[in-house]
Amino acid sequence: MSKPFYDNRELSWLKFNARVLEEAEDESTPLFERLRFVQIFCSNLDEFFMIRVGSLHDKMLYDPKDRENKTNMTAKEQLSQIAKKVKELLPIKDEAYADIMQGLSAYGIEHISENSLSPEEDAFLKAFFTREVRPLLFTGVVDKKHPVPFLKSGEIYIGCKLRNKTDSAGKVTIGILPASENLPRVVFLPGTGKFILIEELICRYAKLVWGNFDIVSRCILRVTRNADLDIDEGLFDQDVDFRDIMSKLVKKRKKLCPVRLEFQGDPDKDIVSTMAKILKIDEEFVFKQFAPLSMSFISALEKRLEKNAELFFQPLTPQKSPAIVQGKPLIEQIKQHDILLNYPYENINQFINLLEEAAVNPNVSSIKITLYRVARDSKIINALNKAAENGKDVLALVELRARFDEENNIGWSKQLEEAGVTVIYGLEELKVHSKLLLITLRGGNDVCYITQVGTGNYNERTSKLYTDLTLMTADRDIGSDASVVFNALMIGSTVESTNRLLVAPKGLKSRLVEFIDNEITYGKDGYIGIKINSLTDRDLIEKLAEASRAGVRVELIVRGICCLIPGVKGETENIRVISIVGRFLEHSRIYIFGKDDRRRVYISSADFMTRNTERRVEVAAPILNKTIADRVCGIFDTMLCDNIKARELCVDGQYRRVSNAGKAPLNSQSFFYEEAYKAAETAVPETSEKSTEKPSENAPAASAEKLETPAKVKIRKVRR
């Protein structure tokens, strides 16, 4: 039986995407960045349909009576609510797009409609279509004599209702034209910023393709297919390389059943019903919108607008950490004290320097790392390759099942092997999602460890876009735990117990429950602070509610899905939940339990989701250095005080912007960048002669006064 403080996972996710869409409506956000938020909203929704809706479709077919464990809804009931909510959001997206494009018209960018073309413009586009587009089009018809052409997931097509000119009976058929492959997405009119999308161009001049037919009506459509692939356990019993299995599964994904049918504009009812019938899509999952079906074209607009700085976020550059002395070996510095990096405010290159240093350090005997997602042009991979080529023992666990990065990871695993790296894959039933690096050094008869534990991927590109924390430490107990984790992974096993690290699936959730129980014993003097991406694990939600009932103050920063409703009298009234959606994607995970001398602070790769706590290998690391622990808690406190980008989850299940009435405005992300710039300005290298850095690189890209947040903001301090 569901409880009053539960929300449905899928509907909660849609609320998150609605918050993304709010950023596209926010007039304080630079105009082109608002367009980028429209794109993020659309790409988020695409993946949601491919994975979550695809999974629910499977469940509806194979286990229709099963009910999810929070709101007691069947898969069919969830799908119905999803469809309803999405149809509420699409008009908001359409209006946001129209408003943004109207604003961009002042800069010469205009998305033109076919009804507004002058004769000269029409002549140019018609000639372009005839010369550049028509020869590349593949035509298909839908009737008894022709098999239905396969419609690729995410590709855009033109549907035409056709009548054969020679057929006296006036028989009608449906014709299909692809609009995506091998064609430029945007066509600009010469000498202007006026543009038309390729699908709109093909739709307008489709009559030039169907010579023997009259076109009764035309429309633009797109299909989304299920992409939720589970690894068949039986595949592991075959004598086949796992990379080959994954390659086959990636190909299979492209042919799974459709779960969504989209139309742009006001399509002909016959085309809609025919296509829905062919694709076996219920009318509930047919969506109509007036904005483009895919926003992938906006990069072409960006190139024409890049000189207009006011349209974009102010350029910000990740800074050097003042905790690191430039020109001094990083390994020696970590031996002296732990170092914490905060991305994107601080530069990931400082971590990469550690790997590059380890690759050539004669005392380093081995490097072990877990790789989930890496950049396309990865310096981290290069450093690992270099270490192997220098004779180090290098082990890389490459998780081939990182969704939508499978092909990328397959390629990297091959390159690593060619360089001499020992490559292993994730466990049979568990993804390895941890962000863990272990460097082992020998000095005489002594062995020491440098361990890095992070909240985000080893990815230079996303480190500039996602907020993440990374800890580098020489603590022997943490290093010993990391060694145990890697030894278990090498034999296809999981860790039973550790001293310092919390390691899922066997040693994370139980310890979290233990920590919450401990705070419950303190009642009103107890404290729990959690920052995560998602909260769905029922056991942990129940524990947090129990803590609230005991009087424990619980503060949660949950960017995305949150299945716990705060403020329910007698249940969750001592719980506060906020979500921050801003320029950077909030990705760091922080766990805080208790105050003062009994305070425990962790950073982790794990969200409070059952898949993370029970079905993945995850690692949480304690922050043992008090100064760093204070800093992590300060980051948490600052975010709790955000009154620009924060929304608070209310007892009615709705998110509302946090009021800043009577308070200094605080955008926490801008605040952290301002602090990083200030720290970089005051950081002093070991000696100017030894430093290889250019002085200009230490200077901020823009003065602190130009950042969004005032320099002096009073942050609430919590005694922990």
Secondary structure, 3 states (H helix, E strand, C coil): CCCCCECCHHHHHHHHHHHHHHHHHCCCCCHHHHHHHHHHHHHHHHHHHHHHHHHHHHHHHHCCCCECCCCCCEHHHHHHHHHHHHHHHHHHHHHHHHHHHHHHHHHCEEECCHHHCCHHHHHHHHHHHHHHHHHHCCCEEEECCECCCCCCCCCEEEEEEEEECCCCCCCEEEEEEECCCCCCCEEECCCCEEEEEHHHHHHHCHHHCCCCEEEEEEEEEEEEECCCCCCCHHHHHCCCCHHHHHHHHHHHHCCCCEEEEEEECCCCHHHHHHHHHHHCCCHHHEEEECCCCCCCCHHHHHHHHCCCHHHCCCCCCCECCCCCCCCCCHHHHHHHCCEEEEECCECCHHHHHHHHHHHHCCCEEEEEEEECCCCCCCHHHHHHHHHHHCCCEEEEEECCCCCCCHHHHHHHHHHHHHHCCEEECCCCCCEECCCEEEEEEEECCEEEEEEEEECCCCCCCHHHCEEEEEEEECCHHHHHHHHHHHHHHHCCCCCCCCCCCEECCCCCHHHHHHHHHHHHCCHHHCEEEEEECCECCHHHHHHHHHHHHCCCEEEEEECCCECECCCCCCCCCCEEEEEECCCCEECCEEEEECCHHHCEEEEECCCECHHHHHCEECEEEECCCHHHHHHHHHHHHHHHCCCCCEEEECCCCCEEECCCCCCCCCCHHHHHHHHHHHHHHHCCCCCCCCCCCCHHHHCCCCCHHHCCCCCCCCCCCCCC
